[in-house]
Amino acid sequence: MGILESMNIGAKALHVHGNRIDVHAKNIANVDTPNYVRKIPVINATDDVSFHGLLNTMKEDVFGIGTLPYLEGGVAWGGVMEDPTLGDKLYRPGHPDADENGYIRASNVNPMVDIADALIAQRAYEANLAVVNIAKTMAYRAVEIGK
């Protein structure tokens, strides 16, 4: 894997983890909004890097025994899905969103879960920013060697 591939993987990861932080921030902001359904970010691996996936990739190259295939790696943004758990029913007969019995559905956001998930996403963002910066420094040093 070259320097540019490292920067590309890091840049994709920055995009994905930035989106994760945005989703969790919106959830936290809507913790008291009636009928708000918590959003869950979906993240996918760009390659199947499991042992089974690696073996399936290697079986295509029978004569390349002992060599690992090139896997791009990284993450891809899969969008968001709604949390299927329901919020509590609250009796608010004068509320504009109340049903015929006077109940509204509270938000199903647990702020502690979203704060913890946002912190994990922030750490992943910072780690990938460090990867991009290290790759940038390596590229700069390689140019300096060539002078």
Secondary structure, DSSP 4 states (H G I P E B T S, - for coil): --HHHHHHHHHHHHHHHHHHHHHHHHHHHTTT-TT---EEEEEEESS--SHHHHHHHHTT-TT-TT-PPP----EEEEEEEE--SPPPEEE-TTSTT--TTSEEEPP---HHHHHHHHHHHHHHHHHHHHHHHHHHHHHHHHHHHH-
